[in-house]
Amino acid sequence: MTAPLSHDRLLATLSERLGLRHVRTDPADLAPHLVESRGLYRGHALAVVAPGTTEEVAFTVRTCAEARVPVVAQGGNTGLVGGGVPFGGIVLSLNRLDRLRAIDPLGASMTVEAGMILADVQAAADAAGMLFPLSWAAEGTARIGGGLATNAGGLAVLAYGNARDLVLGLEVVLADGRIWNGLKALRKNNAGYDLKHLFVGSEGTLGIITAATLKLYPKPLSTCVGFVGLASARAALALFARLRAGADRGLTAFEYMPRFGLEMVLRHGIDVRPPLSGSHATYALVELSSPRPGSDTRAEMEALLAEAMEAGEVEDAVIGGSAAQDAALWRLRELLPEVQKAEGGSIKHDVSLPLSRLADFLDEASAACEAAMPGLRPCPFGHFGDGNIHFNLTQPVGMEKAEFLSQWGRFNAIVHGIVERMDGSIAAEHGIGLIKRDELARTADPVGLDLMRRLKAALDPHDGLNPGKVVALSDYPPPALPV
């Protein structure tokens, strides 16, 4: 048996194939790849390797597998759960794989490489007269491959689904360096197991997505945004039911935020103003869209909100009268994750609940967390219409940030315990990564967890792809959350 390559020989072999400038070992080059945006984990790596083609990705993965050196794939490195942080081995940057391979407006599909920035994917679809609806805050830097690898959600799930729902086919490099070409632009294909769903949402632990064929939709020709003041989460649920019944698929967004969330945005945001004259317990940002010529979503919005006011579901509302006004209302919601930082530490939970339990969850979880720490400021917000709430907890005024964040595990137990009891999920759209790995092992159905581990062992028997994330085949890397 041939001995594995030494690390020096591995890097030399990769440099010979990819070029020296695409195999970077300088600490300054490595630094941005060793930590995610929240800064919860800091890793280490031998090098950052940037292949320019699928074949070069396959060569890199195959060579690392032969050397028994792990590979962690990265795109824009905008993850939030530690899933992209390396703990040794190679960081495989997919950012050079950024080409639009094909676009078919008639077939409503496009094929793109994994390193294409999400905003560029959206722009390419728009230039062809179509819509690619996947959208979230980091779309200007996030890469489509990472969005698919984490089954990202975002702002349009209510109408179009998660990333998984927007994929027709994939091209994937497997753990042994083989390339699976599943790039078919077919809406119907029952020829055996639907393998693409193994890799969407697997966070780079089963294979590395190098290209994808994506679904496109007709562009909306009429859009209207409203910002609504409500008395409670239950009133928000009643309004959602009314809008869904009245607008059907035309309801393309229903976002929720509490009074404290809007107060933070108005206190710390730049170029923002109060949308309503008074203060309300909760708020909803709602959007109606239509691709039909001659449609009038503003008139539809006005009629539905008037009905809701008459029924006592809505306390006050404003409707955008132009694209600029719609954007200003959206900005109030989109700024919320950013402005939380100005209020100190934030313990975050990305959870989903059945819609029928959502109001109960918000009431019970908020009360339980406030009882556990007087002065705690809950800030639950998010994609209310699809059941996804970012149940974030802001530190009490005057408390030390490090002291507050040291309680992350205690609040996980409180919040996730309620989520489990209400048949929800502890990971709605951000994934498992490292931060929720042990929570998954504790809460998942035992048979389901066993199947996940068997899949990992079958597709990556040497645990070389993003080891220790999602499900652990070993104790590497340690799961503890540093604070």
C-alpha positions in Angstrom: 0.0 0.0 0.0 1.3 3.4 -1.0 1.9 5.8 2.0 -0.3 8.9 2.0 1.3 12.1 0.6 3.0 14.3 3.1 1.4 17.7 3.6 4.2 19.4 1.7 3.9 17.0 -1.2 0.1 17.4 -1.2 0.4 21.2 -1.5 3.1 20.8 -4.2 0.9 18.4 -6.2 -2.1 20.7 -6.0 0.1 23.7 -7.0 1.4 21.8 -10.1 -2.1 21.2 -11.3 -3.9 24.5 -10.3 -1.0 27.0 -10.2 0.8 28.4 -7.3 -1.5 31.5 -7.0 -4.5 29.2 -6.5 -3.0 27.3 -3.5 -2.6 29.8 -0.8 -0.9 29.2 2.5 0.0 32.7 3.7 -1.8 33.4 7.1 -3.2 36.6 5.7 -4.9 34.7 2.9 -6.1 32.0 5.2 -7.6 34.3 7.9 -10.9 35.2 6.1 -11.7 31.5 5.6 -11.2 30.5 9.2 -14.2 32.2 10.8 -17.8 32.8 9.9 -19.6 36.1 10.1 -20.8 35.6 13.7 -17.3 34.8 14.9 -18.4 31.9 17.1 -15.7 29.5 15.9 -12.2 30.1 14.7 -10.6 27.2 12.8 -7.3 26.4 11.1 -6.2 25.0 7.7 -3.2 24.0 5.7 -4.2 26.0 2.7 -7.0 27.6 0.7 -7.3 26.0 -2.7 -9.3 27.6 -5.5 -10.0 25.3 -8.5 -11.3 26.9 -11.7 -13.2 24.0 -13.1 -15.2 21.0 -12.0 -12.3 18.7 -13.1 -9.9 20.7 -10.9 -12.3 20.3 -8.0 -12.4 16.6 -8.6 -8.6 16.4 -8.8 -8.3 18.4 -5.5 -10.8 16.2 -3.7 -9.2 13.0 -5.0 -5.7 14.0 -4.1 -6.8 15.1 -0.6 -8.6 11.8 -0.2 -5.5 9.8 -1.1 -3.5 11.9 1.4 -6.3 11.5 4.0 -6.5 15.2 4.3 -10.1 16.6 4.9 -11.7 19.1 2.6 -14.1 21.9 3.7 -15.9 23.6 0.8 -16.6 27.3 1.0 -18.4 29.8 -1.2 -19.2 33.3 0.2 -18.6 32.0 3.8 -21.8 33.7 4.9 -23.0 30.7 7.0 -24.3 31.1 10.6 -23.9 27.7 12.3 -20.2 26.9 12.0 -20.7 24.6 9.0 -18.0 26.3 6.9 -15.3 26.6 9.5 -12.3 24.3 8.9 -10.5 22.4 11.6 -7.5 21.3 9.7 -7.1 20.2 6.1 -7.9 22.2 3.0 -10.4 24.9 2.4 -11.7 24.4 -1.1 -13.0 27.8 -2.4 -15.5 27.5 -5.2 -15.5 31.2 -6.0 -13.7 30.8 -9.4 -16.5 28.5 -10.6 -18.8 31.5 -11.3 -20.0 31.0 -14.8 -23.5 31.0 -16.3 -23.5 27.8 -18.4 -27.0 28.1 -19.9 -30.3 29.8 -19.6 -33.6 28.6 -21.2 -36.6 31.1 -20.7 -39.0 28.8 -22.5 -38.0 25.8 -20.3 -37.9 28.2 -17.3 -34.4 26.9 -16.2 -30.8 28.1 -16.0 -27.6 26.2 -15.3 -25.0 28.0 -13.2 -21.8 27.1 -11.4 -21.6 26.9 -7.7 -19.4 29.9 -7.2 -21.8 32.3 -8.9 -22.9 35.1 -6.5 -26.6 34.8 -5.7 -27.3 38.4 -6.8 -25.7 37.6 -10.1 -27.9 34.5 -10.6 -30.9 36.7 -10.0 -29.6 39.4 -12.4 -29.0 36.8 -15.1 -32.5 35.5 -14.8 -33.9 39.1 -14.8 -31.9 39.9 -18.0 -33.7 36.9 -19.7 -37.1 38.2 -18.6 -37.5 35.7 -15.8 -37.3 35.5 -12.0 -35.0 33.4 -9.8 -36.7 33.9 -6.4 -34.2 32.7 -3.9 -33.3 35.7 -1.7 -31.7 36.5 1.6 -29.8 39.3 3.3 -26.3 38.2 2.2 -27.2 37.6 -1.5 -24.6 40.2 -2.6 -21.7 38.0 -1.3 -23.3 34.5 -0.8 -22.7 31.9 -3.6 -25.4 29.8 -5.0 -23.5 26.5 -4.2 -23.5 27.3 -0.5 -27.2 28.2 -0.6 -28.0 24.9 -2.1 -25.6 23.0 0.3 -27.5 24.5 3.2 -31.0 24.4 1.6 -31.2 28.1 2.3 -34.6 29.7 2.9 -34.9 33.4 3.0 -37.6 35.9 2.1 -39.5 34.1 -0.7 -40.1 30.7 0.7 -43.8 31.3 1.3 -44.4 31.5 -2.5 -41.5 29.6 -4.0 -40.1 27.2 -1.4 -36.6 26.6 0.0 -33.5 26.2 -2.2 -34.4 22.5 -2.5 -37.6 23.4 -4.3 -35.8 25.4 -6.9 -33.3 22.7 -8.0 -33.9 20.6 -11.1 -30.4 19.0 -11.3 -26.9 19.0 -9.8 -23.3 18.3 -10.7 -21.5 17.0 -7.7 -17.9 15.9 -6.9 -18.0 12.9 -4.6 -15.6 12.1 -1.7 -13.4 9.9 -3.9 -13.1 12.5 -6.6 -15.7 11.1 -9.1 -18.0 13.5 -10.8 -21.8 12.9 -10.8 -23.5 14.7 -13.7 -27.1 15.1 -12.8 -27.7 18.4 -14.7 -31.0 17.6 -16.3 -33.5 20.4 -16.8 -36.5 18.1 -16.4 -39.7 18.7 -14.4 -40.5 15.0 -14.5 -37.8 12.4 -14.0 -38.6 9.2 -12.2 -35.6 7.3 -13.4 -34.5 5.8 -10.1 -33.6 7.6 -6.8 -33.7 11.4 -6.9 -30.0 11.8 -6.0 -29.9 15.6 -6.0 -31.9 15.6 -2.7 -29.0 13.8 -1.0 -26.7 16.8 -1.6 -29.0 19.8 -1.2 -28.9 20.6 2.5 -26.0 18.2 3.3 -23.7 21.1 4.1 -20.8 19.7 2.0 -20.6 16.5 4.1 -21.7 14.1 1.3 -20.4 15.7 -1.8 -19.4 19.1 -3.2 -21.9 20.8 -5.5 -20.1 22.4 -8.5 -23.1 23.3 -10.7 -26.9 23.4 -10.6 -29.8 23.6 -13.0 -32.4 25.9 -11.3 -36.1 26.7 -11.8 -37.1 30.1 -13.1 -40.5 31.8 -12.8 -42.3 34.6 -14.6 -41.3 38.0 -13.3 -44.0 39.9 -11.3 -45.6 42.7 -13.3 -47.4 44.2 -10.3 -46.1 44.2 -6.7 -47.4 46.0 -3.5 -46.0 46.1 0.0 -47.8 46.9 3.2 -46.6 47.4 6.7 -49.2 46.5 9.4 -49.5 47.2 13.1 -51.1 44.4 15.1 -52.0 43.7 18.7 -50.5 40.2 19.0 -49.1 37.2 17.2 -52.6 35.7 17.2 -53.8 38.8 15.2 -50.9 38.2 12.8 -52.0 34.7 12.3 -55.6 35.8 11.6 -54.3 38.4 9.1 -52.1 35.8 7.4 -55.1 33.4 7.0 -57.2 36.2 5.5 -54.5 37.3 3.0 -53.7 33.7 2.0 -57.4 33.0 1.4 -57.9 36.2 -0.5 -54.7 36.4 -2.6 -53.8 32.7 -2.8 -50.3 32.4 -4.5 -50.2 36.1 -4.9 -49.2 36.4 -1.2 -45.4 36.3 -1.7 -44.2 37.5 1.7 -45.5 37.7 5.3 -42.7 38.8 7.6 -43.1 39.3 11.4 -41.3 41.5 13.9 -42.1 42.7 17.5 -42.2 46.2 18.8 -38.7 45.9 20.3 -37.4 44.9 16.8 -38.8 47.9 15.1 -37.6 50.1 17.9 -34.0 48.8 17.4 -34.3 49.5 13.6 -35.5 53.1 14.2 -32.8 53.6 16.9 -29.8 52.3 15.0 -30.7 52.2 11.4 -29.6 54.8 8.9 -32.2 56.7 6.8 -35.2 55.0 8.3 -38.4 56.5 9.6 -41.5 55.2 11.6 -43.9 53.6 9.1 -47.0 54.2 11.3 -48.1 57.0 13.6 -48.5 54.9 16.7 -46.8 52.0 18.4 -48.0 48.4 18.2 -47.2 45.1 20.0 -46.2 43.4 16.7 -45.8 44.2 13.1 -46.1 42.4 9.8 -44.6 43.2 6.4 -46.8 41.8 3.7 -46.3 41.6 -0.1 -48.7 40.8 -2.9 -47.3 40.0 -6.4 -48.7 39.0 -9.7 -47.2 38.1 -13.1 -50.5 38.7 -14.9 -50.7 41.8 -17.2 -53.2 44.3 -15.9 -53.2 43.0 -12.4 -53.6 45.6 -9.6 -52.0 44.3 -6.4 -52.4 47.7 -4.7 -56.2 47.6 -5.0 -56.2 44.0 -3.8 -54.1 44.9 -0.8 -56.3 47.9 0.1 -59.4 45.7 0.0 -58.0 42.9 2.1 -56.5 45.2 4.7 -59.8 47.1 4.9 -61.6 43.8 5.6 -59.0 43.0 8.3 -59.4 46.4 10.0 -63.2 46.0 10.0 -62.8 42.5 11.6 -60.5 44.0 14.3 -57.4 42.0 13.1 -55.4 45.1 12.1 -54.8 48.2 14.2 -53.1 50.4 11.5 -51.4 49.9 8.1 -49.5 51.7 5.4 -49.2 50.7 1.8 -46.3 51.6 -0.4 -47.2 53.8 -3.4 -44.1 53.3 -5.4 -41.1 51.0 -5.8 -39.0 53.3 -3.6 -41.7 53.3 -0.9 -41.9 49.5 -1.1 -38.1 49.2 -0.7 -38.2 51.6 2.3 -40.8 49.3 4.0 -38.7 46.2 3.2 -35.6 47.9 4.6 -37.3 48.1 8.1 -37.4 44.3 8.1 -34.1 43.6 6.4 -32.1 45.9 8.8 -33.2 44.0 11.9 -30.5 41.3 12.0 -27.8 43.9 11.6 -29.0 46.4 14.2 -29.3 43.8 16.9 -25.5 44.0 17.3 -25.8 47.6 18.6 -27.8 46.3 21.6 -25.2 43.8 22.8 -25.0 40.1 22.7 -27.7 38.0 21.0 -28.5 34.3 21.6 -30.1 33.1 18.4 -32.5 30.3 17.6 -33.6 29.5 14.0 -36.7 27.4 14.5 -39.9 26.5 12.7 -43.3 25.5 14.0 -46.6 24.4 12.6 -48.5 27.6 11.9 -51.3 26.5 14.2 -48.7 26.5 17.1 -46.8 29.6 16.2 -48.6 32.1 18.5 -48.5 29.6 21.4 -44.8 29.1 20.9 -44.1 32.9 20.8 -46.0 33.5 24.0 -44.7 30.5 25.9 -41.0 30.7 24.8 -40.9 34.5 25.5 -42.4 34.1 29.0 -40.0 31.1 29.8 -36.9 33.0 28.7 -37.9 36.2 30.6 -38.5 34.2 33.7 -35.1 32.5 33.4 -33.3 35.9 33.1 -35.0 39.1 34.3 -34.3 42.0 31.9 -33.8 39.7 28.9 -35.3 41.2 25.7 -36.8 38.6 23.3 -36.7 39.6 19.7 -38.6 36.9 17.7 -38.8 37.8 14.0 -38.8 36.2 10.6 -40.7 34.4 7.9 -44.0 34.1 9.7 -45.9 32.8 6.7 -43.8 29.6 6.4 -43.5 29.0 10.1 -39.9 30.1 10.5 -39.0 32.3 13.5 -35.6 33.6 14.4 -36.2 33.5 18.1 -33.3 35.8 19.2 -32.7 36.9 22.7 -31.0 40.2 23.4 -28.9 40.6 26.6 -30.3 42.7 29.5 -29.1 46.3 29.6 -25.9 46.6 31.6 -25.0 42.9 31.5 -21.6 41.9 30.2 -21.8 40.3 26.7 -19.5 37.4 27.6 -21.5 36.6 30.7 -24.8 36.6 28.7 -23.4 34.5 25.8 -22.2 31.9 28.3 -25.8 31.1 28.9 -26.4 30.0 25.3 -26.7 26.3 26.2 -29.2 27.0 29.0 -31.5 29.0 26.6 -31.1 26.4 23.9 -32.6 23.8 26.3 -35.5 26.1 27.1 -36.4 27.2 23.6 -35.7 23.9 21.8 -37.6 22.0 24.5 -40.7 24.0 23.7 -40.1 23.6 19.9 -39.8 19.8 20.3 -43.0 19.6 22.4 -44.8 21.5 19.7 -43.6 19.3 16.8 -41.3 21.9 15.4 -37.7 21.9 14.1 -34.6 23.3 15.8 -33.1 24.1 12.4 -35.4 25.9 10.0 -33.2 27.4 7.4 -29.6 28.0 8.6 -28.7 24.3 8.9 -27.0 22.2 11.6 -23.3 22.9 11.0 -21.4 22.5 14.2 -23.4 24.7 16.6 -26.5 22.4 16.5 -24.7 19.0 15.8 -25.1 17.7 19.3 -28.7 19.1 19.6 -29.5 17.1 16.5 -28.1 14.0 18.0 -30.2 14.6 21.1 -33.5 15.5 19.4 -33.6 13.6 16.1 -35.6 10.4 15.6 -33.1 7.6 16.4 -33.9 5.8 13.2 -33.6 8.9 11.2 -30.3 9.8 12.8 -29.0 6.3 12.1 -29.9 6.7 8.4 -28.1 10.0 8.3 -24.9 8.4 9.7 -25.2 5.4 7.4 -25.5 7.8 4.4 -22.4 9.7 5.5 -20.4 6.5 6.1 -21.5 5.1 2.7 -20.7 8.2 0.6 -17.7 9.5 2.6 -16.3 6.4 4.4 -13.1 8.2 5.4 -14.9 11.2 6.8 -13.0 13.5 4.5 -15.7 16.0 3.5 -16.4 18.7 6.1 -15.8 16.2 9.0 -17.7 16.6 12.3 -20.5 18.8 10.8 -24.2 17.8 10.8 -23.6 14.3 12.1 -20.3 13.2 13.7 -18.5 10.0 12.8 -15.8 10.9 15.3 -15.1 13.5 18.0 -13.5 15.8 15.4 -13.8 18.8 15.7 -15.0 19.5 19.3 -18.6 20.8 19.3 -18.3 23.2 22.3 -19.5 26.8 21.5 -16.6 29.2 22.4 -17.7 32.5 24.0 
